[in-house]
Each structure stands twice: as structure tokens, then as C-alpha cells.
Amino acid sequence: GTGPVHYGVCSNYLNEITDGEPLYVFVRR
């Protein structure tokens, strides 16, 4: 879960999920 700092909430939930899979989720948003 090492994402951009400006993605506060996103980074938080990304930490709980596998690092890599959820990346494309918020990217496509």
C-alpha cells in the first residue's frame, strides 16, 4: 500500500487490499 499521499482515503483502503490489483481500480476512475 504505497500510493500517492494526495490519495489519502484511497491509499488507506489500498493498504488493506493486495498492493497492485486495486491500482487499476482508482486509475480507471
C-alpha distance matrix in Angstrom:
0.0 3.8 6.0 9.6 11.0 13.5 11.2 11.3 11.7 9.7 6.4 7.7 8.5 5.5 4.1 7.6 7.8 7.6 5.3 8.4 10.7 9.7 9.6 13.4 13.8 13.2 14.6 17.8 18.2
3.8 0.0 3.8 7.0 8.7 11.7 10.3 11.0 12.5 10.6 7.2 9.5 11.1 8.3 7.6 11.2 11.4 10.9 7.7 9.7 12.7 11.8 10.4 14.1 15.0 13.8 14.5 18.1 18.5
6.0 3.8 0.0 3.8 6.4 8.6 7.1 8.8 10.5 8.3 5.6 9.1 10.6 8.0 8.8 12.4 12.2 12.3 9.2 10.1 12.5 10.8 8.7 12.1 12.9 11.0 11.5 15.2 15.4
9.6 7.0 3.8 0.0 3.8 5.5 5.5 7.8 10.5 9.0 7.2 10.6 12.7 10.9 11.9 15.4 15.6 15.9 12.9 13.4 15.6 13.5 11.1 13.9 14.5 11.7 11.8 15.5 15.2
11.0 8.7 6.4 3.8 0.0 3.8 5.2 5.9 9.4 9.4 7.4 10.0 12.9 12.0 12.5 15.9 16.9 17.9 15.2 16.4 18.4 16.0 14.1 17.0 17.0 14.0 14.8 18.3 17.3
13.5 11.7 8.6 5.5 3.8 0.0 3.8 5.5 8.7 8.9 8.6 11.1 13.5 13.2 14.5 17.5 18.2 19.5 17.1 17.8 19.3 16.4 14.5 16.7 16.3 12.8 13.6 16.7 15.2
11.2 10.3 7.1 5.5 5.2 3.8 0.0 3.8 5.8 5.1 5.5 8.2 10.0 9.7 11.6 14.3 14.8 16.4 14.4 15.1 16.1 12.9 11.5 13.9 13.0 9.7 11.2 14.3 12.7
11.3 11.0 8.8 7.8 5.9 5.5 3.8 0.0 3.8 5.6 5.3 6.3 9.0 9.9 10.8 13.3 14.7 16.9 15.3 16.8 17.8 14.6 14.0 16.6 15.3 12.4 14.5 17.4 15.5
11.7 12.5 10.5 10.5 9.4 8.7 5.8 3.8 0.0 3.8 5.5 5.1 6.5 8.5 10.0 11.5 12.9 15.7 14.9 16.4 16.6 13.1 13.4 15.7 13.7 11.1 14.1 16.4 14.2
9.7 10.6 8.3 9.0 9.4 8.9 5.1 5.6 3.8 0.0 3.8 5.4 5.4 5.9 8.6 10.3 10.6 12.9 11.9 13.0 13.0 9.5 9.6 12.0 10.1 7.7 10.7 13.1 11.6
6.4 7.2 5.6 7.2 7.4 8.6 5.5 5.3 5.5 3.8 0.0 3.8 5.6 4.8 6.1 9.0 9.8 11.6 10.0 11.8 12.8 10.0 9.7 13.0 12.1 10.1 12.3 15.4 14.5
7.7 9.5 9.1 10.6 10.0 11.1 8.2 6.3 5.1 5.4 3.8 0.0 3.8 5.4 5.3 7.2 9.3 11.9 11.4 13.9 14.5 11.7 12.5 15.6 14.1 12.5 15.4 18.0 16.8
8.5 11.1 10.6 12.7 12.9 13.5 10.0 9.0 6.5 5.4 5.6 3.8 0.0 3.8 5.3 5.4 6.7 9.9 10.4 12.5 12.1 9.2 11.0 13.7 11.7 10.9 14.2 16.3 15.2
5.5 8.3 8.0 10.9 12.0 13.2 9.7 9.9 8.5 5.9 4.8 5.4 3.8 0.0 3.8 5.4 5.1 7.2 6.8 8.8 9.1 6.5 7.9 11.1 10.0 9.6 12.2 14.7 14.5
4.1 7.6 8.8 11.9 12.5 14.5 11.6 10.8 10.0 8.6 6.1 5.3 5.3 3.8 0.0 3.8 5.5 7.2 7.0 10.2 11.3 9.7 10.9 14.4 13.7 13.3 15.7 18.4 18.2
7.6 11.2 12.4 15.4 15.9 17.5 14.3 13.3 11.5 10.3 9.0 7.2 5.4 5.4 3.8 0.0 3.8 6.8 8.4 11.5 11.5 10.1 12.4 15.4 14.2 14.5 17.3 19.4 19.1
7.8 11.4 12.2 15.6 16.9 18.2 14.8 14.7 12.9 10.6 9.8 9.3 6.7 5.1 5.5 3.8 0.0 3.8 6.2 8.6 7.9 7.0 9.8 12.5 11.5 12.7 15.2 17.0 17.3
7.6 10.9 12.3 15.9 17.9 19.5 16.4 16.9 15.7 12.9 11.6 11.9 9.9 7.2 7.2 6.8 3.8 0.0 3.8 6.0 6.1 7.1 9.3 11.9 12.1 13.7 15.3 17.3 18.4
5.3 7.7 9.2 12.9 15.2 17.1 14.4 15.3 14.9 11.9 10.0 11.4 10.4 6.8 7.0 8.4 6.2 3.8 0.0 3.8 6.1 6.9 7.4 10.6 11.6 12.5 13.6 16.1 17.4
8.4 9.7 10.1 13.4 16.4 17.8 15.1 16.8 16.4 13.0 11.8 13.9 12.5 8.8 10.2 11.5 8.6 6.0 3.8 0.0 3.8 5.8 5.3 7.8 9.7 11.2 11.4 13.7 15.6
10.7 12.7 12.5 15.6 18.4 19.3 16.1 17.8 16.6 13.0 12.8 14.5 12.1 9.1 11.3 11.5 7.9 6.1 6.1 3.8 0.0 3.8 5.4 6.5 7.6 10.2 10.9 12.2 14.2
9.7 11.8 10.8 13.5 16.0 16.4 12.9 14.6 13.1 9.5 10.0 11.7 9.2 6.5 9.7 10.1 7.0 7.1 6.9 5.8 3.8 0.0 3.8 5.5 5.0 6.9 8.7 10.3 11.3
9.6 10.4 8.7 11.1 14.1 14.5 11.5 14.0 13.4 9.6 9.7 12.5 11.0 7.9 10.9 12.4 9.8 9.3 7.4 5.3 5.4 3.8 0.0 3.8 5.4 6.0 6.3 8.8 10.4
13.4 14.1 12.1 13.9 17.0 16.7 13.9 16.6 15.7 12.0 13.0 15.6 13.7 11.1 14.4 15.4 12.5 11.9 10.6 7.8 6.5 5.5 3.8 0.0 3.8 5.7 4.9 6.0 8.6
13.8 15.0 12.9 14.5 17.0 16.3 13.0 15.3 13.7 10.1 12.1 14.1 11.7 10.0 13.7 14.2 11.5 12.1 11.6 9.7 7.6 5.0 5.4 3.8 0.0 3.8 5.5 5.6 6.7
13.2 13.8 11.0 11.7 14.0 12.8 9.7 12.4 11.1 7.7 10.1 12.5 10.9 9.6 13.3 14.5 12.7 13.7 12.5 11.2 10.2 6.9 6.0 5.7 3.8 0.0 3.8 5.5 5.0
14.6 14.5 11.5 11.8 14.8 13.6 11.2 14.5 14.1 10.7 12.3 15.4 14.2 12.2 15.7 17.3 15.2 15.3 13.6 11.4 10.9 8.7 6.3 4.9 5.5 3.8 0.0 3.8 5.4
17.8 18.1 15.2 15.5 18.3 16.7 14.3 17.4 16.4 13.1 15.4 18.0 16.3 14.7 18.4 19.4 17.0 17.3 16.1 13.7 12.2 10.3 8.8 6.0 5.6 5.5 3.8 0.0 3.8
18.2 18.5 15.4 15.2 17.3 15.2 12.7 15.5 14.2 11.6 14.5 16.8 15.2 14.5 18.2 19.1 17.3 18.4 17.4 15.6 14.2 11.3 10.4 8.6 6.7 5.0 5.4 3.8 0.0
